Each structure stands twice: as C-alpha cells, then as structure tokens.
Amino acid sequence: MTLLEAIQVRHSVRQYTDQKIDGEILLQLHKIIEECNQESGLNIQLCLDEPKAFQSRLARYGKFSNVRNYLALVGKNNSSLDEKCGYYGEKIVLRATQLGLSTCWVGLTYSKQNIVSVKPDEKLLLVIAIGYGETTGLPHNNKPIEKLCRVAGSMPDWFRRGLEAAQLAPTALNQQKFRFELKDNIVNAVAGFGFYAKVDLGIVKYHFELGANESDWKWA
C-alpha cells in the first residue's frame, strides 16, 4: 500500500480488539516514531497495553472502547508545537495504516493524568488511539475543493492532486477549517479558527505534500 492509498483507506476508529501490537509491526512502528522525533525534535511516545487514558468518563462520552494503545504527542511548549504534532503525527498515522493498524486522533476525550513522561519545558498536546480496530471506520464528509482554496488563475493538476489529498485529511470535528492559496507556484496553507486548528494545518500540509509530489512548487 502506498501512502496515497493509505490516505484513501484510513478512517477514524474508536473501538478496538484485544489483538496486541507486536513483532515486525511493532518494530516498524517504533522506527517511524524514532525517525519523526529525530527530524522534528518532538518527544512522541508509544504507550502499549495502557488503558488508563481511556477509562475516564470523557472517553466513554467519546464512544471509545478497549483502547489500550496510543501515541502521545509531546514536544517543547512553543508556537510551532501544534503544527509539528499534526504533521508528524499524521506521518505516523499513515505508516500505521500501511502496517494494517487503525487510528483515531483524540484531542479532549481522554485522561491526561500520569500517562506519559513530560519534561518541565514540554507539553502533552493530544493523543492518537492506535491498534487493531473492530471495523475500518467510515469516511467523513468533505467540502468541495473549491471551498478549500484560493487560486490566482487556472488550477494546475499538481495543485488539485494536493488538494484532493488534503481533502481526505482528518480534522477537528471534521470541520476542514483550512485554506490553500496558490500564486506563481508558491503555496500558502492557512489555518482556520477553533480548537486544534494549527494541528489540522500540519495534518493537511503533509497530505498536500504527498498529493502534489514531484512538482515544481514550494511553501510560502
């Protein structure tokens, strides 16, 4: 499965089986986490067989069940944290999809008490449930591409491909509060307003890069 194919098949899953993440799957998962941490400076942590974070009333409200594994997105508490967590978290999510795992981004409906190691200058921003899902999830509704962008002139094929990939990205409450602007092969991705808007921006930027790959363009 390619990463573009992973974008197509990956959907949020909130109910999981008891199957453990182990063997080669676990090795590959650790590998991509280490690569992302080295590249980004984040401190993303994989928590295995640890149900405490999803035993709270909040988790039940979020309709989560049997979540025993999750990624904790931790990093230096600065202005770039949200976008970095979105970008590199989604990089791990799509690799996990290639490995046959299900995932779900979780911003509020989990307990933060004593679940990961966070240094004094760091922040636990959010978590990603991960494991073998009871189902493969369902696709979310998408806004038309034209509502997600602003283009000066005609829309190039590579830009449309990038938008189609970004259109399938998970965002907070599936609101897709982002916009891509194009001028002279320069792309500017703009975050909307609301909870985790900058996290969403990081996620959609990674999707866009995958869709618009091998084209002569750059970020603003």
HELIX and SHEET records of a PDB file:
HELIX    1   1 LEU A    3  VAL A    9  1                                   7    
HELIX    2   2 GLY A   23  SER A   40  1                                  18    
HELIX    3   3 LYS A   52  PHE A   54  5                                   3    
HELIX    4   4 ARG A   57  TYR A   61  1                                   5    
HELIX    5   5 LEU A   81  GLN A   98  1                                  18    
HELIX    6   6 ILE A  145  LEU A  148  5                                   4    
HELIX    7   7 ASP A  157  GLN A  167  1                                  11    
HELIX    8   8 ALA A  172  ASN A  174  5                                   3    
HELIX    9   9 ALA A  197  GLY A  211  1                                  15    
SHEET    1   A 4 GLN A  45  CYS A  47  0                                        
SHEET    2   A 4 TYR A  70  LYS A  76 -1                                        
SHEET    3   A 4 GLU A 122  GLY A 131 -1                                        
SHEET    4   A 4 SER A 102  VAL A 106 -1                                        
SHEET    1   B 4 CYS A 149  VAL A 151  0                                        
SHEET    2   B 4 PHE A 178  LYS A 183  1                                        
SHEET    3   B 4 ILE A 186  ALA A 191 -1                                        
SHEET    4   B 4 LYS A 218  TRP A 219  1                                        
END                                                                             
